[in-house]
Amino acid sequence: MSLRRPLSPAKSLIVATVLALTATVAGCASGGGEQAAAQDGSTRVFTADNGDITIPADPQRVVATGYAVPALIEADAPLVGISTWKRGEPMMTEEDLATYDELPKVAGESAAETNYEAIAEADPDLIVIGVPAPVLKDVDVERLESIAPVVAIGPTVPSAWRELSRKQADAAGALENFDAIKAEYEQKADKLAKKYEDVLPKLKFAHVGGYGQVENGNFQREFDGSWGTNVANDIGATYYGQVREKGEGSRAVSEYPSIEELPSALGEADAITYTVNADGSLPEAVRYVTESELWKNLPAVKAGKAFPIRYTEAATYRQAMRTLDALDEAFAPLLDQ
């Protein structure tokens, strides 16, 4: 059963403005899916993490897992089954959450919790797997391929959710709605960038993320392009420094110093942002930092320039619009200084 929803008049206007762009991009020769599409009757070749996959040109029954779930719900793809995605529930709109709750759950939070029988019963013509490449080994892709074509499009560095969610929407044949939401986000981000153009670019920011390990006595410092920073980057905030020893994925843009390193890690910051839960409460890893005397003595904290930010794990444009609202609320006092 497809759960497509009609666009509002306002969003219909946005769709109209992006249709020409979508058609132009579709003919380009680089990238995956729409860019590299080889039309062959009712199928096309789509470039995914698991190779060049022949998929329906216009899928009618799609199963999504992992990060593909919120992206395809927002794009109003013809979903017939999804994995659970509890971490994203607080960032969903009421409408998207209602769709999420209504859709059959054919997998759990982890790739290992895939219910192959339930997926087969959903009778999909396309399966979009949104898990990191290293986690793909926990999925029996060959078994899924016996049900329907499988495209794996998983996360890499945090800020790449923009490109990856678009590829997921492209595979599912839902670019029209996706690009409408993208245009709405970009308009909102541009407006905030102008609002804060005389403030944010002048400050050296640092960010404390929510994935520090209290038991190990460390905290998470996030740099440009990380979960807690990439949306703020879109409105003019810059997070100074870089990871000392870069790893893969989020470890390319965040690191885990010991709590004793707090003064040296964040001491140069003019302003500090830190991750809070959707309800504004502090994650344990962040509370560990903010209760430290070292934190209280940081110049930015003493100057009253430490800002809690909600929705820092946004991985879709609609979710990121909530992040923009949270950033606007947090940074508003800077306009009075």
Backbone hydrogen bonds, N-H to C=O, Kabsch-Sander energy under -0.5 kcal/mol:
donor,donor_aa,acceptor,acceptor_aa,energy
12,S,8,S,-2.3
13,L,9,P,-1.7
14,I,10,A,-1.5
15,V,11,K,-2.6
16,A,12,S,-2.0
17,T,13,L,-1.4
18,V,14,I,-1.1
18,V,15,V,-0.8
19,L,15,V,-1.2
20,A,16,A,-0.6
22,T,18,V,-2.7
23,A,19,L,-2.4
24,T,20,A,-1.9
25,V,21,L,-2.7
26,A,22,T,-1.9
27,G,23,A,-0.5
27,G,24,T,-1.3
28,C,25,V,-2.1
35,Q,32,G,-1.8
37,A,33,G,-0.7
39,Q,37,A,-0.7
40,D,43,T,-2.6
43,T,40,D,-1.5
44,R,55,I,-2.3
46,F,44,R,-0.5
46,F,53,I,-3.2
48,A,46,F,-0.7
48,A,51,G,-2.9
49,D,152,A,-3.1
51,G,48,A,-1.8
53,I,46,F,-3.3
53,I,51,G,-0.8
55,I,44,R,-2.9
55,I,53,I,-0.6
57,A,42,S,-3.3
58,D,42,S,-0.5
62,V,78,P,-2.7
63,V,126,L,-2.2
64,A,81,G,-2.1
65,T,128,V,-2.0
67,Y,130,G,-2.7
68,A,65,T,-1.6
69,V,66,G,-1.9
71,A,67,Y,-1.0
72,L,68,A,-2.4
73,I,69,V,-2.0
74,E,70,P,-2.3
75,A,71,A,-1.7
76,D,73,I,-1.1
77,A,72,L,-2.5
79,L,77,A,-2.4
80,V,62,V,-2.8
81,G,62,V,-1.0
82,I,104,P,-2.5
83,S,64,A,-1.2
84,T,107,A,-1.7
88,G,85,W,-1.4
89,E,85,W,-0.6
89,E,86,K,-1.1
91,M,88,G,-1.3
92,M,88,G,-0.6
92,M,89,E,-1.4
97,L,93,T,-2.8
98,A,94,E,-2.1
99,T,95,E,-1.8
100,Y,96,D,-2.8
101,D,97,L,-2.7
102,E,98,A,-1.8
103,L,99,T,-2.0
106,V,82,I,-2.7
106,V,104,P,-0.7
107,A,82,I,-0.8
108,G,113,E,-1.1
113,E,110,S,-1.7
114,T,111,A,-1.0
115,N,106,V,-2.3
116,Y,114,T,-0.9
119,I,115,N,-2.0
120,A,116,Y,-2.3
121,E,117,E,-2.2
122,A,118,A,-1.4
123,D,119,I,-0.6
123,D,120,A,-1.1
125,D,61,R,-3.0
126,L,61,R,-1.3
127,I,149,P,-2.4
128,V,63,V,-3.2
129,I,127,I,-0.6
129,I,151,V,-2.7
130,G,65,T,-1.1
130,G,128,V,-0.6
135,V,132,P,-1.3
136,L,132,P,-0.9
136,L,133,A,-1.0
137,K,134,P,-0.6
138,D,135,V,-2.3
139,V,136,L,-1.9
141,V,139,V,-1.8
144,L,140,D,-1.9
145,E,141,V,-2.7
146,S,142,E,-0.9
146,S,143,R,-0.5
147,I,144,L,-2.0
148,A,144,L,-2.2
151,V,127,I,-2.7
153,I,129,I,-3.0
153,I,151,V,-0.6
156,T,157,V,-0.7
159,S,225,G,-1.4
160,A,157,V,-1.9
161,W,158,P,-1.4
162,R,159,S,-1.1
164,L,160,A,-2.5
165,S,161,W,-2.4
166,R,162,R,-1.3
167,K,163,E,-2.0
168,Q,164,L,-2.2
169,A,165,S,-2.2
170,D,166,R,-2.6
171,A,167,K,-2.6
172,A,168,Q,-1.7
173,G,170,D,-1.6
174,A,169,A,-3.1
178,F,174,A,-1.7
179,D,175,L,-3.1
180,A,176,E,-1.3
181,I,177,N,-1.9
182,K,178,F,-2.5
183,A,179,D,-2.3
184,E,180,A,-1.7
185,Y,181,I,-2.5
186,E,182,K,-2.6
187,Q,183,A,-2.1
188,K,184,E,-1.9
189,A,185,Y,-3.0
190,D,186,E,-2.4
191,K,187,Q,-1.9
192,L,188,K,-2.0
193,A,189,A,-2.6
194,K,190,D,-2.0
195,K,191,K,-1.8
196,Y,192,L,-2.2
197,E,194,K,-0.9
199,V,196,Y,-1.9
200,L,196,Y,-1.9
202,K,199,V,-1.1
203,L,200,L,-1.9
205,F,203,L,-0.7
205,F,238,T,-2.3
206,A,271,A,-1.3
207,H,222,E,-0.7
208,V,273,T,-2.1
209,G,207,H,-0.6
209,G,220,Q,-2.4
214,V,212,G,-0.7
216,N,213,Q,-1.1
217,G,214,V,-1.5
218,N,213,Q,-2.0
219,F,257,P,-2.3
220,Q,209,G,-0.5
221,R,219,F,-0.6
221,R,255,E,-2.7
222,E,207,H,-2.1
222,E,220,Q,-0.5
223,F,253,V,-3.0
224,D,239,Y,-0.7
226,S,223,F,-1.5
229,T,226,S,-0.9
230,N,226,S,-2.5
233,N,229,T,-2.3
234,D,230,N,-0.9
235,I,232,A,-1.3
236,G,233,N,-1.4
237,A,232,A,-2.1
238,T,203,L,-0.5
240,Y,205,F,-1.7
240,Y,238,T,-0.6
247,G,251,R,-1.4
251,R,248,E,-1.7
252,A,249,G,-1.9
253,V,250,S,-1.6
254,S,250,S,-0.6
255,E,221,R,-2.2
259,I,217,G,-2.7
261,E,258,S,-2.0
262,L,259,I,-1.6
265,A,261,E,-2.8
266,L,262,L,-2.6
267,G,263,P,-1.4
269,A,266,L,-1.4
270,D,204,K,-2.3
271,A,204,K,-1.8
272,I,305,K,-2.7
273,T,206,A,-2.7
274,Y,307,F,-2.1
275,T,208,V,-2.3
276,V,309,I,-2.2
277,N,281,S,-3.1
280,G,277,N,-2.1
286,V,283,P,-0.7
287,R,283,P,-2.7
288,Y,284,E,-2.1
289,V,285,A,-0.7
290,T,286,V,-2.6
291,E,287,R,-1.9
292,S,289,V,-1.6
296,K,292,S,-1.7
297,N,293,E,-1.1
298,L,295,W,-1.9
302,K,298,L,-2.7
303,A,299,P,-1.6
304,G,301,V,-1.7
305,K,300,A,-2.9
307,F,272,I,-3.2
309,I,274,Y,-2.9
314,A,311,Y,-1.0
320,A,316,T,-2.5
321,M,317,Y,-1.3
322,R,318,R,-0.9
322,R,319,Q,-1.0
323,T,319,Q,-1.4
324,L,320,A,-2.4
325,D,321,M,-1.8
326,A,322,R,-2.2
327,L,323,T,-2.8
328,D,324,L,-2.5
329,E,325,D,-2.3
330,A,326,A,-2.3
331,F,327,L,-2.9
332,A,328,D,-1.1
334,L,331,F,-1.9
335,L,331,F,-0.5
335,L,332,A,-1.6
336,D,333,P,-1.3
337,Q,334,L,-1.0
